Amino acid sequence: MSVIGIDFGNESCYIAVARAGGIETITNDYSLRATPSCVAFGENTRILGVAAKNQMVTNMKNTIWGFKKLLGRSFRSPLVQKEVQAFPFPVIEMPDGSIGVRVYYGGEEQTFSIQQVTAMLFTKLKEIAEAALHTKVCDCVISVPSYFTDAERHALLDAAAIAGFNVLRILNEPAAVGLAYGIYHQDLPPPEEKPRNVIFIDCGQSTTQVAVCAFNKGKLKMLSCLADPNLGGRDFDNELALHFAADFKKRYNIDPMNDKRAWLRLLTEVEKLKKQMSANSNELPMNIECFMEEKDVSARMKRADFEKLTENLLRRVHHLMRSCLQDSGLRVEDVHSVEIVGGSSRIPAIKQSIQETFRKPPSTTLNQDEAVSRGCALQCAMLSPAFKVRDFSISDVQMYPITLKWLGPDSEDGEMEVFPVNHQVPFSKMLTFYRKEPFTLQAVYSGNIPYHNPVIGEFKIDNITPTAEGESPKIKVKVRVNMNGVFKVASASLVEKKGAEEMEQDAASPSAMEETEDGKTPKSNTTVPNTNAASDDSQKNGPVGENDVPMDEKNDKQDQEKPNHMDGNGAEEGETKPERKGKKAKLVLKTVDLPITSTVCQLSKDVINDLVERESKMVMHDRQEKERIDARNAVEEYVYEMRNRISDDLQEFIASNDREKFMQFLDETENWLYDEGENCKKSVYVTRRQDLQKHGDPVVARKKEFDERPLCFDQLGGGLQQVRKALDLFAQGDEKYNHIDAEDMKKVEKALQEKEAWLDKAFNSLSNLPKEKNPPILAQQIRAEKQALDNVVMPILNKPKPKVEPPPAPKSEGGEAPSAESPASEAPDGASAASSKMDVDQ
């Protein structure tokens, strides 16, 4: 079982896997670690990843890129309208207000949603992982920017489901980087000591994120996290491109901004120039051949001019870092180190800004490109039962405040901020309402957020009726931001008061959960249902509290005050316990689960199932198309190879008339490939190649036989010489073979005579054979004769000599053999031990 972590970037994706006791990054089919976030469409197939990026300029209207910024957004969003202006491919509004892209695929125009395009990229990443690991891959953790909203996270989960992934968790990129940092540092302070504060700055292709984390041994707590969704490496590229576009318009009288293809080429070249300026402060050239209107253009720039040109962007980076530090409540002196990741963090001006802001040099102990994917792989291994990983808990923060709105009892609207900015995530809260009829809760993002639609979703709670006395029953609602950063109403329950006798009658009810009057729940087997479509929240390192529901102190206090109206956290008041003589009667509470209908920005199960089936069909079609193209390429390759060889090393092995016919067949096949054979089925190409091989393979076989025969004859002749030499030694009485029976040696001599006769005959039959004729004896037959000879003679010639038993030692006069351990002084006449042994031998 393999688990992977995916860094889903706007420009590139990285895949990391946990195996062999560590984390490693997977390379794709081009032996690259980075797989471009590009999806292209040909006439009959999809082109994904590196291949799609390589033909972006030539197939720009059918190549989709930059779609991460469109995921989960509405078409009329101002940010989307700004993004669409830079795309050369058509982007349209779907009937539900979402975004779609129109491409030419399968011989017709087709429209795909952003979730489908993202799923296509995930399909490619899954294919890369399975090819590298040689096993099926299903479980994964995918990273997202910290500013992603519920709609964007739901859209990502939908895309992953379409691709066949089981997402164990969506992990914010700063948290992934923090995990990759913290789990490998064994010198972190213990929990009872002051934590180590580390700042992580992630400057990516389209986003800059700054996070302040507090580390203790085995624990990460996010203190603050800020992001600028519209500040990244591409913005630096755009500033350079605009500068050079104005320069080219002035000097060459061309405007690249009016030509999408020229603009893409310019962006590619200025990105290369930007990387060169990061390593070199001298003035550097930029040259583009045949840029527009068949004109070659050139320009020059040095790092100082680049920094002046992008001064406003650098100022935004500085402001983001200062704001994040201020939100965390820390001083510069409290910061242990500043870690940088992301490709754009290599810009020297950004490093200098970090130095000036935090008075510390930026640290590059993490892999700037792969840190996010490695953190995701670690988290996936922690959540998978197949791996044993060191315990390390992650406490993230809520990026935007979440407010809950509702309609009051007297048609009065009410609202409450349930999760403020930088609130701990994952986290649950229990709210109490008083209602006589079903009601709806609306969750929205409050405050200043850079999004067109602040609504998260609506949650309708049904099956609410008045009590027997006509009063409003007590409704407890559990709201939660789960480990994926998704808000949901986890459960709703109606609390009924009942006496002990009534409870005994209802004890068999499977949906009831008992509570005492003070609100504390005794142990029971009741399970709170998960009514939302989001992923399971169970996490071994999550916070715990009453009923495994984390509650803050303010919420507990408000629940204990028990006001007689709904204020967001209200409860009942005026409850009394009935008394009996001699024994106090206990009033108990019965809790009944209520159904919740959620309306969120998420695809329904039926729609996802249809899209899964459609994606599976496209994957199958891609596989069949690849096999068809491979078969066609095999025919084309065979034509070119045999044409060259027939005129070169195979020329002597084919008759002149056969060569002319074969060359004509090869030329006809080549013309057929580029005419009526352009789009044939795989079986047609296979049949065509087999017809070619009927002519070419015998020629190749004759050449192969001609090359192998001399070696085979040498091996057989050498074996015969060795056997003849052994027979001569036997005849001379050589001690090497004097233990072999004469009958066995006759068998050896007979085998020798038979093989020598066969060799003479074979050699004579092949000596005058023309090269263009098929040989009557093949190299394989010669090897078989050599093996037959070895099978007969080798067991005889290699027969081991019989072992000779050593003679028994003579006995002494006393009837006992002399001891080998007798000292030399005991030898007769004072002789040495050695001379004593010599006397015995005599």
HELIX and SHEET records of a PDB file:
HELIX    1   1 VAL A   50  ASN A   54  1                                   5    
HELIX    2   2 MET A   60  ASN A   62  5                                   3    
HELIX    3   3 PHE A   67  LEU A   70  5                                   4    
HELIX    4   4 PRO A   78  VAL A   84  1                                   7    
HELIX    5   5 ILE A  114  LEU A  133  1                                  20    
HELIX    6   6 ASP A  150  ALA A  163  1                                  14    
HELIX    7   7 GLU A  173  GLY A  182  1                                  10    
HELIX    8   8 GLY A  233  ARG A  251  1                                  19    
HELIX    9   9 PRO A  256  ASN A  258  5                                   3    
HELIX   10  10 LYS A  260  ALA A  279  1                                  20    
HELIX   11  11 ARG A  303  LEU A  309  1                                   7    
HELIX   12  12 GLU A  311  SER A  328  1                                  18    
HELIX   13  13 VAL A  332  ASP A  334  5                                   3    
HELIX   14  14 GLY A  343  ARG A  346  5                                   4    
HELIX   15  15 PRO A  348  PHE A  358  1                                  11    
HELIX   16  16 ALA A  371  LEU A  383  1                                  13    
HELIX   17  17 ALA A  500  GLN A  505  1                                   6    
HELIX   18  18 GLU A  546  ASP A  548  5                                   3    
HELIX   19  19 GLU A  553  GLU A  561  1                                   9    
HELIX   20  20 LYS A  605  ILE A  646  1                                  42    
HELIX   21  21 GLN A  651  PHE A  653  5                                   3    
HELIX   22  22 SER A  656  LEU A  673  1                                  18    
HELIX   23  23 LYS A  682  ALA A  731  1                                  50    
HELIX   24  24 ALA A  742  SER A  767  1                                  26    
HELIX   25  25 ALA A  779  LEU A  797  1                                  19    
HELIX   26  26 ALA A  824  GLU A  826  5                                   3    
HELIX   27  27 PRO A  828  GLY A  830  5                                   3    
HELIX   28  28 ALA A  833  ASP A  841  1                                   9    
SHEET    1   A 5 GLY A  22  THR A  25  0                                        
SHEET    2   A 5 SER A  12  ARG A  19 -1                                        
SHEET    3   A 5 SER A   2  PHE A   8 -1                                        
SHEET    4   A 5 VAL A 137  VAL A 144  1                                        
SHEET    5   A 5 ASN A 166  ASN A 172  1                                        
SHEET    1   B 3 GLY A  22  THR A  25  0                                        
SHEET    2   B 3 SER A  12  ARG A  19 -1                                        
SHEET    3   B 3 THR A  35  PRO A  36 -1                                        
SHEET    1   C 3 ARG A  46  LEU A  48  0                                        
SHEET    2   C 3 CYS A  38  PHE A  41 -1                                        
SHEET    3   C 3 THR A  63  TRP A  65 -1                                        
SHEET    1   D 3 VAL A  91  GLU A  93  0                                        
SHEET    2   D 3 ILE A  99  TYR A 105 -1                                        
SHEET    3   D 3 GLU A 108  SER A 113 -1                                        
SHEET    1   E 6 VAL A 335  VAL A 341  0                                        
SHEET    2   E 6 ARG A 196  CYS A 203  1                                        
SHEET    3   E 6 THR A 208  ASN A 216 -1                                        
SHEET    4   E 6 LYS A 219  ASP A 228 -1                                        
SHEET    5   E 6 SER A 393  VAL A 397  1                                        
SHEET    6   E 6 GLN A 424  VAL A 425 -1                                        
SHEET    1   F 2 LEU A 284  MET A 292  0                                        
SHEET    2   F 2 LYS A 295  MET A 301 -1                                        
SHEET    1   G 5 ASP A 413  PHE A 419  0                                        
SHEET    2   G 5 ILE A 402  LEU A 407 -1                                        
SHEET    3   G 5 PHE A 439  TYR A 445 -1                                        
SHEET    4   G 5 VAL A 455  ILE A 461 -1                                        
SHEET    5   G 5 ILE A 596  VAL A 600 -1                                        
SHEET    1   H 5 PHE A 427  TYR A 434  0                                        
SHEET    2   H 5 LYS A 474  VAL A 481 -1                                        
SHEET    3   H 5 PHE A 487  LYS A 498 -1                                        
SHEET    4   H 5 VAL A 588  ASP A 593 -1                                        
SHEET    5   H 5 ALA A 512  THR A 516 -1                                        
SHEET    1   I 2 GLU A 579  ARG A 580  0                                        
SHEET    2   I 2 LYS A 583  LYS A 584 -1                                        
END                                                                             
